[in-house]
Each structure stands twice: as C-alpha cells, then as structure tokens.
Amino acid sequence: VQLQASGGGLVQPGGSLRLSCVGSGILISRYVMSWYRQPPGQQRELVASVNIVGEKDYADSVKGRAIISRDNRKNTVDLQLNSLKSADTAVYYCKGGLRGVAHWGQGTLVTVSS
C-alpha cells in the first residue's frame, strides 16, 4: 500500500496550490481520505477529510479556503488551498483510514513566503 503526495512548493501569500495524493495497492473509494499537515515545530493536525459517501469536513483554519476532492476512477484525493497564508506553511500528508487502520503518504512541503 502506498499513498504518494505531490504538489507542494513555494508560493506567495495570497496564492493557491493544489496537492494531489494517488494511491497504489489501495482502493481510495473504500477509505475515509484526509489531509493532515505538520507546521514546523508543531504537531500534526487535520486539515480536511472526505468520507466514502463524499461528505467533507474542514478545519476551522482552512474553511472557505480549502476544497478536498476525491476521484475514485483515478484513485486520487486532492486538496485545493487558496488565499494561502504563512501559517499554512507545513508538510502536508494524505491519509487513508478504514476501521482503525491508517495508511499515510510521505508528505509534501508547502512553504508560503514572499
């Protein structure tokens, strides 16, 4: 099982970024898929999640600025981040959860800086 996250990089404040996570050896359609992030020196925190019926949930810190989406045909889950702030700087991880079993991707770094 592998979750491969990509799309991170350096972006200016106010900019946008789209992160993508593709699964191999795992059917994303069967999992609650989530994006987490870990800012420098801080604990990992939940950013957004989408369950198997498409219900979405967002952290208050990104509500109105983030959109999580899943494409079961492509076996991917994406996270669109808009109006980026320096506080969004973090390593972003995707996670697939099912009945207490969790699979994590390797993380992709997002740096928001001018």
Residue frames as a rotation matrix with the C-alpha (Angstrom) as fourth column:
VAL 1
0.580 0.814 0.000 0.00
0.814 -0.580 0.000 0.00
0.000 0.000 -1.000 0.00
GLN 2
-0.597 -0.785 -0.166 1.34
0.770 -0.618 0.157 3.40
-0.226 -0.034 0.974 -0.96
LEU 3
0.716 0.696 -0.050 -0.02
0.660 -0.699 -0.275 6.91
-0.227 0.164 -0.960 -0.91
GLN 4
-0.372 -0.883 0.286 2.05
0.925 -0.328 0.191 9.33
-0.074 0.336 0.939 -2.97
ALA 5
0.616 0.563 -0.551 1.54
0.560 -0.805 -0.195 13.02
-0.553 -0.189 -0.811 -2.25
SER 6
-0.457 -0.737 0.498 2.70
0.888 -0.344 0.305 15.74
-0.053 0.582 0.812 -4.61
GLY 7
0.320 0.602 0.732 2.12
0.726 -0.652 0.218 19.37
0.608 0.462 -0.646 -5.50
GLY 8
0.670 -0.112 -0.734 3.92
0.591 -0.517 0.619 21.14
-0.449 -0.849 -0.280 -2.70
GLY 9
-0.027 -0.736 0.677 6.27
0.881 -0.337 -0.331 24.01
0.472 0.587 0.657 -3.24
LEU 10
-0.698 -0.276 -0.661 6.95
0.558 -0.788 -0.260 27.66
-0.449 -0.550 0.704 -2.59
VAL 11
-0.044 0.751 0.658 4.01
0.845 -0.324 0.426 30.01
0.533 0.575 -0.621 -3.03
GLN 12
-0.853 -0.255 0.456 3.49
0.069 -0.921 -0.384 33.66
0.518 -0.296 0.803 -2.22
PRO 13
-0.725 0.635 -0.268 0.93
0.310 -0.048 -0.950 34.77
-0.615 -0.771 -0.162 0.36
GLY 14
-0.082 0.809 -0.583 -2.48
-0.608 -0.504 -0.614 35.00
-0.790 0.303 0.533 -1.23
GLY 15
-0.514 -0.209 -0.832 -1.61
-0.838 0.327 0.436 32.36
0.181 0.922 -0.344 -3.79
SER 16
0.605 0.753 0.258 -3.08
-0.763 0.641 -0.082 28.94
-0.227 -0.147 0.963 -4.42
LEU 17
-0.637 -0.760 -0.126 -1.81
-0.770 0.625 0.125 25.40
-0.016 0.177 -0.984 -4.55
ARG 18
0.591 0.782 -0.197 -3.30
-0.782 0.615 0.101 22.04
0.200 0.095 0.975 -5.43
LEU 19
-0.502 -0.699 0.509 -1.99
-0.801 0.598 0.032 18.97
-0.327 -0.391 -0.860 -3.67
SER 20
0.401 0.601 -0.692 -2.64
-0.792 0.606 0.067 15.53
0.460 0.521 0.719 -5.03
CYS 21
-0.363 -0.428 0.827 -2.43
-0.762 0.647 0.001 12.10
-0.536 -0.630 -0.561 -3.46
VAL 22
0.206 0.384 -0.900 -2.53
-0.841 0.539 0.037 8.96
0.499 0.750 0.434 -5.56
GLY 23
0.256 -0.028 0.966 -2.98
-0.755 0.618 0.218 5.53
-0.603 -0.786 0.137 -4.09
SER 24
-0.052 -0.235 -0.971 -1.44
-0.736 0.666 -0.121 2.27
0.675 0.708 -0.208 -5.19
GLY 25
-0.725 -0.142 -0.674 -2.35
0.194 0.897 -0.398 -1.04
0.661 -0.419 -0.623 -3.64
ILE 26
-0.731 0.538 -0.421 -5.30
0.397 -0.167 -0.903 0.68
-0.556 -0.826 -0.092 -2.02
LEU 27
-0.322 0.717 0.618 -8.78
0.773 -0.177 0.609 1.50
0.546 0.674 -0.497 -3.26
ILE 28
-0.987 -0.131 0.096 -9.31
0.065 -0.860 -0.507 5.07
0.148 -0.494 0.857 -2.11
SER 29
-0.348 0.933 0.096 -13.03
-0.430 -0.250 0.867 4.71
0.833 0.260 0.488 -2.68
ARG 30
0.294 0.462 -0.837 -13.25
0.426 0.721 0.547 2.45
0.856 -0.517 0.015 0.36
TYR 31
-0.345 -0.600 -0.722 -11.42
0.922 -0.073 -0.379 4.77
0.175 -0.796 0.579 2.72
VAL 32
0.892 0.337 -0.302 -12.02
0.405 -0.892 0.199 7.96
-0.202 -0.300 -0.932 4.60
MET 33
0.092 -0.881 0.465 -9.40
0.903 -0.123 -0.412 10.14
0.420 0.458 0.784 2.96
SER 34
0.872 0.152 -0.465 -7.83
0.405 -0.760 0.509 13.01
-0.276 -0.632 -0.724 4.81
TRP 35
0.205 -0.842 0.499 -5.17
0.365 -0.407 -0.837 15.64
0.908 0.354 0.224 4.50
TYR 36
0.769 -0.128 -0.626 -3.12
0.598 -0.202 0.776 16.50
-0.226 -0.971 -0.079 7.54
ARG 37
0.487 -0.704 0.517 -0.33
0.080 -0.554 -0.829 19.00
0.870 0.445 -0.213 7.98
GLN 38
0.573 -0.413 -0.708 2.53
0.809 0.144 0.570 19.49
-0.133 -0.899 0.416 10.35
PRO 39
0.870 -0.277 0.408 3.83
-0.133 -0.929 -0.346 23.05
0.475 0.246 -0.845 10.67
PRO 40
-0.082 -0.986 -0.147 7.47
0.078 0.141 -0.987 23.48
0.994 -0.092 0.065 11.74
GLY 41
-0.886 -0.421 0.197 7.88
-0.169 -0.104 -0.980 22.64
0.433 -0.901 0.021 15.40
GLN 42
-0.308 0.858 0.411 4.21
-0.935 -0.193 -0.298 21.77
-0.176 -0.476 0.862 15.83
GLN 43
-0.518 0.210 0.830 2.07
-0.050 0.961 -0.274 18.66
-0.854 -0.183 -0.487 15.98
ARG 44
-0.960 0.245 0.134 0.33
0.193 0.234 0.953 17.16
0.203 0.941 -0.272 13.01
GLU 45
-0.533 0.826 -0.185 -3.20
-0.217 -0.344 -0.913 18.44
-0.818 -0.447 0.363 12.57
LEU 46
-0.248 0.573 0.781 -6.19
0.838 0.532 -0.124 17.51
-0.487 0.624 -0.612 10.47
VAL 47
-0.904 -0.070 -0.422 -6.87
-0.138 -0.886 0.443 19.86
-0.405 0.458 0.791 7.56
ALA 48
-0.104 0.883 -0.457 -9.72
-0.988 -0.146 -0.058 18.22
-0.118 0.446 0.887 5.68
SER 49
-0.820 -0.102 0.563 -11.38
-0.104 0.994 0.030 14.87
-0.563 -0.034 -0.826 5.19
VAL 50
-0.184 0.786 -0.591 -13.88
-0.974 -0.065 0.217 13.24
0.132 0.615 0.777 2.86
ASN 51
-0.287 0.118 0.951 -15.72
-0.459 0.854 -0.244 10.03
-0.841 -0.507 -0.191 3.66
ILE 52
-0.824 -0.157 0.545 -16.82
0.282 0.721 0.633 7.26
-0.492 0.675 -0.549 1.33
VAL 53
0.103 0.913 0.395 -20.12
0.953 0.024 -0.303 8.96
-0.286 0.407 -0.867 0.52
GLY 54
-0.159 -0.301 0.940 -18.46
0.751 -0.655 -0.082 12.27
0.640 0.694 0.330 -0.23
GLU 55
0.894 0.444 -0.055 -19.21
0.362 -0.645 0.673 14.17
0.263 -0.622 -0.738 2.96
LYS 56
0.002 -0.944 0.331 -16.47
0.507 -0.285 -0.813 16.69
0.862 0.170 0.478 3.65
ASP 57
0.871 0.161 -0.464 -15.13
0.489 -0.378 0.786 18.28
-0.049 -0.912 -0.408 6.77
TYR 58
0.233 -0.781 0.579 -12.60
0.364 -0.482 -0.797 21.07
0.902 0.396 0.172 7.21
ALA 59
-0.285 -0.418 -0.863 -10.52
0.956 -0.189 -0.224 22.51
-0.069 -0.889 0.453 10.00
ASP 60
0.677 0.585 -0.447 -11.67
0.593 -0.793 -0.138 25.96
-0.435 -0.172 -0.884 11.03
SER 61
0.012 -0.795 -0.607 -8.30
0.048 -0.605 0.794 27.35
-0.999 -0.038 0.030 9.99
VAL 62
-0.916 -0.394 0.072 -8.93
0.065 0.030 0.997 26.48
-0.395 0.919 -0.002 6.31
LYS 63
-0.102 0.957 0.272 -12.72
0.799 0.242 -0.551 26.71
-0.593 0.161 -0.789 6.00
GLY 64
0.792 0.475 -0.383 -13.64
0.130 -0.745 -0.655 28.75
-0.596 0.469 -0.652 2.97
ARG 65
0.307 -0.769 -0.561 -10.10
-0.869 -0.467 0.164 28.46
-0.388 0.437 -0.812 1.58
ALA 66
-0.755 -0.623 0.205 -9.74
-0.532 0.764 0.365 24.72
-0.384 0.167 -0.908 1.02
ILE 67
0.449 0.840 -0.305 -11.51
-0.889 0.386 -0.247 22.15
-0.089 0.382 0.920 -1.10
ILE 68
-0.588 -0.547 0.596 -10.93
-0.472 0.830 0.296 18.44
-0.657 -0.107 -0.746 -0.74
SER 69
0.421 0.712 -0.563 -12.00
-0.891 0.208 -0.403 16.23
-0.170 0.671 0.722 -3.60
ARG 70
-0.317 -0.490 0.812 -11.67
-0.271 0.868 0.417 12.59
-0.909 -0.088 -0.408 -4.49
ASP 71
0.163 0.296 -0.941 -11.64
-0.985 0.104 -0.138 10.92
0.057 0.949 0.309 -7.88
ASN 72
0.323 0.027 0.946 -12.32
-0.467 0.874 0.134 7.25
-0.823 -0.485 0.295 -7.39
ARG 73
0.994 0.030 0.106 -11.64
0.078 0.491 -0.867 6.48
-0.078 0.870 0.486 -11.04
LYS 74
0.460 -0.881 0.111 -8.16
-0.304 -0.274 -0.912 7.94
0.834 0.385 -0.394 -10.81
ASN 75
0.540 -0.193 -0.819 -7.72
0.727 0.597 0.339 6.69
0.423 -0.779 0.463 -7.23
THR 76
-0.584 -0.750 0.310 -6.72
0.529 -0.642 -0.555 10.17
0.615 -0.160 0.772 -6.10
VAL 77
0.554 0.664 -0.502 -7.66
0.832 -0.457 0.315 12.70
-0.020 -0.592 -0.805 -3.47
ASP 78
-0.271 -0.615 0.740 -6.75
0.646 -0.686 -0.334 16.34
0.714 0.388 0.583 -3.96
LEU 79
0.253 0.304 -0.919 -6.60
0.858 -0.509 0.068 19.37
-0.447 -0.806 -0.389 -1.73
GLN 80
0.045 -0.144 0.989 -7.01
0.651 -0.747 -0.138 22.82
0.758 0.649 0.060 -3.25
LEU 81
0.062 -0.099 -0.993 -5.70
0.902 -0.421 0.099 25.58
-0.428 -0.902 0.063 -0.99
ASN 82
0.200 0.098 0.975 -6.48
0.674 -0.736 -0.065 29.21
0.711 0.670 -0.213 -1.76
SER 83
0.652 0.047 0.757 -5.62
-0.284 -0.910 0.301 32.54
0.703 -0.411 -0.580 -0.18
LEU 84
0.421 -0.545 -0.725 -2.56
0.696 0.707 -0.128 30.97
0.582 -0.451 0.677 1.35
LYS 85
0.847 -0.166 0.505 -1.05
-0.432 -0.767 0.473 32.46
0.309 -0.619 -0.722 4.48
SER 86
-0.193 -0.981 0.006 2.31
-0.733 0.140 -0.665 32.00
0.652 -0.133 -0.747 6.13
ALA 87
-0.223 0.188 0.957 0.50
-0.872 0.401 -0.281 29.94
-0.436 -0.897 0.074 8.78
ASP 88
0.839 0.539 -0.067 -0.25
-0.498 0.715 -0.491 27.37
-0.217 0.445 0.869 6.08
THR 89
0.058 -0.907 -0.416 3.44
-0.830 0.188 -0.525 26.54
0.554 0.376 -0.743 5.80
ALA 90
0.228 0.079 0.971 3.75
-0.730 0.674 0.116 22.87
-0.645 -0.735 0.211 6.69
VAL 91
-0.925 -0.309 -0.221 4.43
-0.380 0.752 0.539 19.40
-0.001 0.583 -0.813 5.46
TYR 92
0.024 0.999 -0.033 1.14
-0.978 0.017 -0.206 18.06
-0.205 0.038 0.978 4.14
TYR 93
-0.930 -0.288 0.229 0.27
-0.276 0.957 0.087 14.39
-0.244 0.018 -0.970 4.40
CYS 94
-0.050 0.931 -0.360 -2.56
-0.855 0.147 0.498 12.37
0.517 0.333 0.789 2.96
LYS 95
-0.840 -0.133 0.526 -4.07
-0.456 0.698 -0.553 9.56
-0.294 -0.704 -0.647 4.93
GLY 96
-0.217 0.790 -0.573 -6.49
-0.525 0.401 0.751 6.76
0.823 0.464 0.328 4.20
GLY 97
-0.783 -0.023 0.622 -8.43
-0.606 0.259 -0.752 5.41
-0.143 -0.966 -0.217 7.16
LEU 98
0.013 0.793 -0.609 -10.63
-0.602 0.493 0.629 2.33
0.799 0.358 0.483 7.40
ARG 99
0.816 0.463 -0.345 -11.84
-0.037 0.639 0.769 0.60
0.576 -0.615 0.538 10.55
GLY 100
0.895 -0.440 0.079 -8.93
-0.147 -0.124 0.981 1.76
-0.422 -0.890 -0.175 12.66
VAL 101
0.187 -0.850 0.492 -6.29
0.841 0.397 0.367 1.05
-0.507 0.345 0.790 10.03
ALA 102
0.797 0.029 -0.604 -4.43
-0.137 -0.964 -0.227 4.07
-0.589 0.264 -0.764 8.72
HIS 103
0.243 -0.728 0.641 -2.19
0.954 0.297 -0.024 4.43
-0.173 0.618 0.767 5.70
TRP 104
0.587 -0.115 -0.801 -0.06
0.083 -0.976 0.201 7.57
-0.805 -0.185 -0.564 5.40
GLY 105
0.831 -0.380 0.406 1.64
0.393 -0.116 -0.912 9.19
0.394 0.918 0.053 2.48
GLN 106
0.054 -0.960 -0.276 5.18
0.980 0.104 -0.169 10.52
0.191 -0.262 0.946 2.69
GLY 107
0.370 0.137 -0.919 4.33
0.547 -0.832 0.096 14.22
-0.751 -0.538 -0.383 2.87
THR 108
0.030 -0.352 0.936 4.83
0.899 -0.400 -0.180 17.19
0.438 0.846 0.304 0.61
LEU 109
-0.416 -0.329 -0.848 6.21
0.770 -0.623 -0.137 20.52
-0.483 -0.710 0.512 1.79
VAL 110
0.400 0.534 0.745 4.24
0.754 -0.654 0.064 23.72
0.521 0.536 -0.664 1.29
THR 111
-0.434 -0.579 -0.690 6.07
0.822 -0.569 -0.039 26.96
-0.369 -0.584 0.723 2.02
VAL 112
0.578 0.654 0.488 4.15
0.760 -0.649 -0.030 30.21
0.297 0.388 -0.873 1.93
SER 113
0.112 -0.644 -0.757 6.54
0.611 -0.556 0.563 33.11
-0.783 -0.526 0.332 1.76
SER 114
0.985 0.167 -0.047 7.23
0.078 -0.669 -0.739 36.25
-0.155 0.724 -0.672 -0.21
